[in-house]
Amino acid sequence: MQLTLRDNLPFTSVTVAYRGTKIDIPDVLVDTGSATTILAADTVAAIQIVPSPKDALRTIRGVGGSKVAFVRQVDYLQVGEHTLSDFEVEIGGMDYGFEIRGILGMDFLTHSGAIINLRELKIEFVD
């Protein structure tokens, strides 16, 4: 899967499915410095991923400060042709001052055996 560089950061697109409905999400940062995968709340609301009183909440800390996100298990998260089923993602605000709709974190990258080739700007997966 081809990566694109914006402001010297690698971006990809993902597909997420929830309760039988799916959405393609562009502008997802590939971030080996992020432990978890987080998706923009306003984007995934289109497939009815919205907060509920039963959701677990997590505080996410990073260079930009801390934010609260809720956790949801999705049917699958897909990058290119590689899919992880019953995958847990965090859902929250993505106000970082530039266009970003998610962060593909180390949880997905390690579980999928991702190989990030920066010379060719590709992300590939070992079967």
C-alpha positions as CSV (number, residue, x, y, z in Angstrom):
1,M,0.0,0.0,0.0
2,Q,1.4,3.4,-1.0
3,L,2.1,6.0,1.7
4,T,2.0,9.7,1.1
5,L,4.2,12.2,2.8
6,R,2.6,15.4,4.1
7,D,4.8,17.8,6.1
8,N,7.3,15.0,6.2
9,L,4.9,12.6,7.9
10,P,3.6,9.3,6.4
11,F,-0.1,9.0,5.8
12,T,-2.3,6.2,4.5
13,S,-6.0,5.4,4.3
14,V,-7.9,2.7,6.2
15,T,-11.2,1.0,6.0
16,V,-13.1,0.4,9.2
17,A,-16.2,-1.8,9.5
18,Y,-18.7,-1.6,12.4
19,R,-21.9,-3.6,12.8
20,G,-21.8,-4.5,9.1
21,T,-21.3,-1.0,7.8
22,K,-17.9,0.3,6.6
23,I,-16.2,3.5,5.8
24,D,-13.0,4.4,4.0
25,I,-10.9,6.9,6.0
26,P,-8.1,9.0,4.3
27,D,-5.5,11.1,6.1
28,V,-4.5,8.5,8.7
29,L,-1.0,9.1,10.1
30,V,1.2,6.0,10.4
31,D,2.8,6.5,13.8
32,T,5.3,4.1,15.3
33,G,5.4,6.5,18.3
34,S,1.8,5.9,19.1
35,A,1.0,2.7,21.2
36,T,-2.6,2.6,20.0
37,T,-4.8,3.3,17.0
38,I,-7.2,6.2,17.3
39,L,-9.9,7.4,14.8
40,A,-11.6,10.8,14.6
41,A,-14.9,10.8,16.3
42,D,-16.6,13.0,13.7
43,T,-15.5,10.7,10.9
44,V,-16.6,7.4,12.4
45,A,-20.0,8.8,13.5
46,A,-21.0,8.2,9.9
47,I,-21.1,4.5,10.7
48,Q,-22.8,4.9,14.1
49,I,-19.7,4.7,16.2
50,V,-20.8,7.2,18.8
51,P,-20.2,7.4,22.6
52,S,-22.4,5.4,24.9
53,P,-22.6,5.3,28.7
54,K,-21.0,1.8,28.7
55,D,-17.8,2.8,26.9
56,A,-14.5,2.5,28.6
57,L,-12.6,5.8,28.6
58,R,-8.9,6.3,28.3
59,T,-6.7,9.3,28.7
60,I,-4.3,9.6,25.7
61,R,-1.1,11.5,26.3
62,G,1.3,12.7,23.7
63,V,3.4,15.6,22.6
64,G,0.3,17.7,22.1
65,G,-1.0,17.2,25.6
66,S,-3.7,14.8,26.8
67,K,-7.2,14.0,25.6
68,V,-10.0,11.6,26.6
69,A,-11.1,8.9,24.1
70,F,-13.6,6.1,24.2
71,V,-12.8,2.5,23.2
72,R,-14.7,0.5,20.7
73,Q,-14.2,-2.9,19.1
74,V,-14.8,-2.8,15.4
75,D,-15.6,-5.6,13.0
76,Y,-12.3,-5.0,11.3
77,L,-9.7,-2.5,10.4
78,Q,-8.1,-2.8,7.0
79,V,-5.0,-1.2,5.4
80,G,-4.7,-2.1,1.8
81,E,-5.5,-5.8,1.5
82,H,-4.5,-6.5,5.2
83,T,-7.3,-6.9,7.7
84,L,-7.4,-7.4,11.4
85,S,-10.8,-8.6,12.7
86,D,-12.4,-7.7,16.0
87,F,-9.9,-4.9,16.5
88,E,-10.1,-2.4,19.3
89,V,-9.7,1.3,18.5
90,E,-9.9,4.5,20.4
91,I,-12.2,7.2,19.2
92,G,-11.6,10.8,20.0
93,G,-11.0,14.3,18.8
94,M,-8.2,14.9,16.3
95,D,-7.6,18.6,16.6
96,Y,-3.8,18.8,15.9
97,G,-3.8,21.9,13.6
98,F,-3.6,19.9,10.4
99,E,-5.8,17.5,8.4
100,I,-5.8,14.2,10.2
101,R,-8.6,11.6,10.6
102,G,-6.7,9.0,12.6
103,I,-3.5,7.5,13.8
104,L,-2.5,4.0,12.9
105,G,-0.5,3.0,16.0
106,M,1.8,0.2,17.0
107,D,-1.0,-2.1,18.1
108,F,-2.1,-2.5,14.5
109,L,1.4,-2.3,13.1
110,T,2.8,-5.1,15.3
111,H,-0.2,-7.4,15.2
112,S,-0.2,-7.2,11.4
113,G,3.5,-7.6,10.9
114,A,3.7,-4.3,9.0
115,I,6.9,-3.4,7.2
116,I,7.3,0.3,6.6
117,N,9.5,1.0,3.6
118,L,10.3,4.7,3.7
119,R,12.6,4.6,0.7
120,E,9.6,3.4,-1.5
121,L,6.9,5.0,0.7
122,K,5.1,1.7,1.1
123,I,3.6,-0.2,3.9
124,E,3.5,-4.0,3.4
125,F,2.4,-6.9,5.5
126,V,3.9,-10.3,6.2
127,D,1.5,-13.2,6.0
